[in-house]
Amino acid sequence: MSKEFRELLRKIGSGPHTGENLTRQEAEKAMEMMLQQEATPAQIGAFLIAHRIKRPTGEELAGMLDAYDRLGQKLQPINSQPVMVFCSPYDGRSRTAPISPLTALILATAGQPVILHGGDRMPTKEGTPLIDIWQELGINWRHFSIDKMQQVFANTNLGFVYLPQHFPLAYNLVPYREQIGKRPPISTLELIWSPYNGATHLVSGFVHPPTENMFRDAFALRGIPQRFTTVKGLEGSCDIPRDRTVIIGLGEIITGNQVSFERFFLHPRDYHFEGTEIPLFPINKLIENMQAVLAGQPSELMKTAIGNGGFYLWRCGMYPDISSSLAAAENLLTSGQVAKKLQQIQQTVAAM
């Protein structure tokens, strides 16, 4: 048993009247001790459920991210261009079709470097993870060392940081999610962690507005990422909904650690890609529909891909307005350029 960890646990687990928040340094130490398994399983489980009940603060999240940054492997810069990092819940999707792989391919085709990260099926939702979709698209990210992934990223503008392979210390905490039956604070970290050691444009999905506020506080304290986008997306992901007005935050770290933040409401009907959400098909059907999109065939999934790809092309600064970026996304898909990008990645991966 770690007596040092016990004191940190007592601080957050003493209830609403005598409990206290951790400082940034204390939160970093607690996260480090859990990742390194210096705390006992009983202590780790108690900490995660106590912190779930208390709710983390932005300062605590900043400290936990400090530990992640020190102990997790990262991809390195390939040029001076900011990389767009998409952060979605690791426990996947259970109701709506994920669109992030198509969005990433559109951006990479246009010359915008993109990184995604995640693991396998994971508690508590046990939904479809992105890694499975990529594998069905002909790209198996599972067995690449970080050095090999760096080469793929440099050659194709697209990389995937796979938790079991590239950050096993964090992966070893996954069983606690199932045992405590609730998403612990580390499930919030995955929405704001950047596995990239360079200028970053971080895209974070969220469900509850207080979570977004914690993101902003953590970013301000750390002074990174340089730019960030928060999206009240499908199932807490970065995917843009089509059946409602989308609540989006446009943020940037300016002088010092001050945050410039603007609320943006995206109305899909204003850009003619409104519609009902695409349900989560069995994965073979989902891949069949994605392949049809890559072949330029019109469909509801094509509209979803254009809406998402177009928004993020605009947000990363490639086009002056959303209308022109949507047209560019459509052209990239219907002209076959995105399909060629997928083939390039497949060939690069196969060659390695």
N, C-alpha and C positions, 0 to 999 in steps of 0.2 A: 504494500500500500504506500502511496505517495502522500506524505504529510503536507507537502507544499500544495499539491492539487486539492487535498481535502479542504484547505483553507479557502481556496478559490471557489470550491463547490459550496461551502457553507455560506459564502458571501451572497451568491445568487439564489440559494435554495432556502433562505430563511423566511420566505413568505412576504406578503405585501407590506407588512408593517416594519419589519426589521431587515429585510433583504436589501441588497445594494447592487448597483450596476458595477461591472468591472471597468477598470481603466483600459486604455488601449494596450498598454504594456502587459497588464494582467490577462487580457483576452488573448493576446499573442502567445503568452506563456501557456495558457490553458490549451489552446489549439495545438501548440507544439507538443505538449505532453500527451495529448490524445493521439496525434498522428504517430508519435514515436512509441506509443503503447507504454509510456512510463507510468501512466495512470492505470489502475486495475480495470477490468471489464465492468465491475460493479460501479466504480467511480465514473467511468465514461458514460454508462447508461444513465446514471443518476444526473450527471451534468447535462446531458442532451435533453432529457425530459424536463428538468427544472428550467433550463434555458428556453425550451419551447413554451412552457407555461408563462414564464416571466416576459418573454419576447426580447429579442436582442435590440440593442441600440446601435446607431450609426457608428459610435466610437468603438463598440465591441466588434462590429463587423470589420471595421478598419484594422483592428489588431489581429483578428483571425486571418484576414487577407495578407497581412504582413507575414504570418507564419506560412501560409500557402505559397507566397512568393519565394520565401527562403528555401522551402523543402520540395517544391514541385518543379518538374522539368518544364522548360519553355522552348518554343520555337524562337529563332533569332531573326533579326531584320534582314530582309532581302533587298531593300532599297529604302529611300527616305520617305516613301509614301505611307501614310497611316493605314494600318490594317484594320479591316472591319471584323470584329469578333462577335459572333452570335452566341448568346447564352440562353439556353432554354432548359426547363426542368429535366433532370436526368431520368426521372421515372416515366418519361415518354408520354404517349398520347393514347387515349382510350375511346374518344368520341369523334374527333375530326381528323381529316387527312393532313399529315405533316407536309409542308411545302418548302421547308428550309433547304433541302438538297437542291431543288430547282432554283431557288433564289440565289444560293451560293454559286451555282453554275452560271447563272446569268451575269452576276457581278464579276466572277473570274473571267468570263468571256470578254467583258467590257474593259478588262484591265485593272479591276479593283481587287487587290489581294483579300482573301477571306479565310478565317479560321473558325471551325466549329469544334466543340468538345463534348464528351459524354462517355457513357459506359454501356453495359448490357442492360437487359431487363432488370428493373430495380424497384424495390419497395418505395412508397406504399402503393402506388398505382399499378405497378407492373405493366405499364403501357408499352406500346411499340417504340423502341429506341431508334435514333437516327442511324446508328451503326448497322442495324439490320437492313434498313432501306438502302444504304450505300452498297452493302454486300449484294443485294438483289440487283442493283444497277451495275454490277460488275466490278466493284471496288471494295476489296477487303482491307480495311485499315488495321485490323487487329494485331498483326504480327510485325509491324514496323517499329524499329527502334526510333528514338527521337532523332538520331542522325539521319536515318533513312527518310523519315518524315520531312526533315528539313530539306532534303534534296527534292522530294516531290513538291513541296511548297514552293521552293525556288523556281522549279521548272514549269509549274502549272498555275501559280497564284492561288492554290487552294490546299489547305491542310486540315487534318483532323487529329486532335489530341485525345487519345483513348485512355481513359482513367486507369484500367487494370495494367496497361503496358507502360504508360508514361508518368503516372502518379500513384503507384501501388500503396503508398502510405494512406492516401485518402480513400482508395478503394477498400482498404481493410476496415474502414468504418461503416461500410455499406450494411453489413448484417445488423447493426444496431437499429437501422431504420425499420427493419421488419420486427425486431424484438420489442421496440417501444411502441410500434403501431402508429406513429405519427411522424410527419416530416420534421426533422430536427433543424437547428440553425445552420448546419452545414448544407442543407437543401437551399437555403437562401444564398450562401456563399457561391454556389455554382452559377447563380444568376448574375454575379458581378465579378467573377474571377476571370482574369485574362491570362491565358497560357502563352503570352507573347511578350518578348523582351524588347519592345520598341514602341513607337508612336501608335496609339490605339484609338479606334473609334468603337466603343463598346455598345452593343445592342442588348438590352435586358428586357425580357418579358416579365410581366407581373400580373397578379390578380387583384390584390387588395391595395388601395391607395396608401395606407401606412407603410407598406413595404417599399413603395417607390420613394417615400420620404427618407427611409433608412438608407436607401441606395445613395441618394443625393448627399446625405450627411457623411457617409463613408467616403465618397469620392472627394468631397471638399477637404476632409481631414488628410487624405493621402495625396491630394494634388494630382491624381490620375484617375481615370484616363483623360487624355487631352479633350476628347469629345465623347459624348454618350447620348444614346437615344433610349428612352424607356417606352414600352409598348404594352398597353392592356390587350394582349393578344389572345389567340385561341388557346385555351387550357393553360394559360400562363406562359405561352411561348412567344417568340418574336414574330409569329405569323399574323399578318394583317387580316382581321375579319372583313367579310363582305356584307354581312346582314345588319350592321349597326354602325353608328358613328364611332370612330376609333380614337381613344384617348391616348395621346402621344406626348412625351416630354422631349424637348430638344435642349440639350445641355452642353456646356463647354466650361473647362477650367480656364479662368483668365488670370490676371496678375495675382501672384501669390497662390493662395488656395481658395480664392473666391470663385463661386460658381455662377455662371450666367445660365439662366433657365427660362425657357419659354414653353407655355402650354399650346399645343397644336391639336386641333380637332379635324380629323380626316373624314370626309363624307364620301364614301365610295360612289354614291349615285352622282356626285358632281363630276366624276371622271369615268362614268359609264362602266364600272366593273362591279356594281352592286349585285347581290344575289344571295341565295341560301348557301349555307356552309356545306362543304363536301364531307360526307360522313367517312369515317375510317373504314375502308374496305379491308377484306383479307389481303395480306401483303402481296400475294400474286396478282390480284386485281388492281391494287394500287400501283404496282410497278408497270403493269400493262397500260394503265391510264397515263402514267408519267412518260412512258416510251412514246405514246401517241402525241403527247404535248411536245416532246423533243422532235417528233417527226413533223411538227407544224400543223397538226390536225386540230380544228376548232372544237372546244368543249368547255364545260364549266370549270374544269381543272385548269384549262389554258387561261381562262379569265383570271382565276386565282393567281396563277403564276405571273401573269402580266402585271396584276395589281401589286403583288409583293415585290417583284423584280423592279418594276417602275418606281415604286416609292423609295426603295433603297438606293437605286441609281441616282435619284434626286437628292436623297439625304447625304450621300457621300460626296456630293458636289460636282457630279459629272454633267448635270443638265440644269439649266436655270429655272425650270418649272416642272411640275409633276406631269403635266400633259405631254411635254416633249419627252420626258423620261419613260412614260408609259408606251409611247410610240416606239422608242428605241428598244425597250424590252420585247415588245411584240415582234419587231424586225429581227432581233437576235434569235428569237425562237423559230419564227416562220422561215427564215433564210437558212436554217440548219447550222448556224454558227455555234449555238449552245450544244447541239448534238456532237459537233466536232470537238468541242472542248471536253466533253465527257469521254470521247474516244481517246483524246490525247492523254487524259489522266489514266484511263484504263491501260494504255500502252506503257506509260511511264511506270505505273505500279507493276505491271507484268514484267517489265525489263529488270526490275529490282528484286 
